[in-house]
Amino acid sequence: MTHEEFAERIAERLEARAYALEHGSRSAGHATTSRATGLRTAAALAREEAAAVTQEEAPPPEAQA
């Protein structure tokens, strides 16, 4: 499994948990909304970090020619 696949898998799980928190709670109060937002932020960070690692691991442009 590549780091991109791993990050996407984690992000999907975090987003699913955020959705479950928001839609599984009878009263989605401020704490629930804040937690769901935090999970979505973590998902975005996982994807951004995977993209950064991919960019860092890419050979320099002159090596690709």
N, C-alpha and C positions, 0 to 999 in steps of 0.2 A: 504494500500500500504506500502510495506516495504521500508526501506531507500535504499536498493540495487535497487529496481524497480524504485524508484524516481530518483536516480542518473543515471541509465541507460536511463531513459526517457529524462532527461535534456541533457545528453551527446549526444543522438541521435539528439535532436533538435539543439544543438550547431554545430554538424558536418554537419547537413543539411544546416544550415545557412552559414557555411564556404564554402560548395560546391556551394551554390547559388551565393555567392559573387564571387567566382573564375570563375564560368561558366556563370554567368548572366551578367557579365561586358564585354563590348566590348574590353576595354583595361585594362587588369588585371595588373595594375601598382604596384609599390612597396607598397603603402599604403594598397591596397586591399589584396595583398599577406600577408602582416604583420597582417592585421585584421583577415584573415582566419586562419593563424597560431595561433594567440591568441585564437581564438574560439576553435580550436582543442586542444590546451593546456588546456583550461578550461574544456573541455570534459574529457580529461585524468585525470585531478585533481579530478573531480567529481567521477569518477570510483575508483580512488585510495583512496579517502576519505571514500567512502562507504565500500571498502574492509577493511580499518583500523577500522572503527566502528564495522564491523562484527567481526573482530578479538578481539577487546576490549570487546565486549559483550559476547563472547564465554566463557563458564564455563572453569575453569582450568582443565587440563588433568586428574588430580586425581578425580575430581568430575564427570567425564564422565564414569569412570570405574564402 
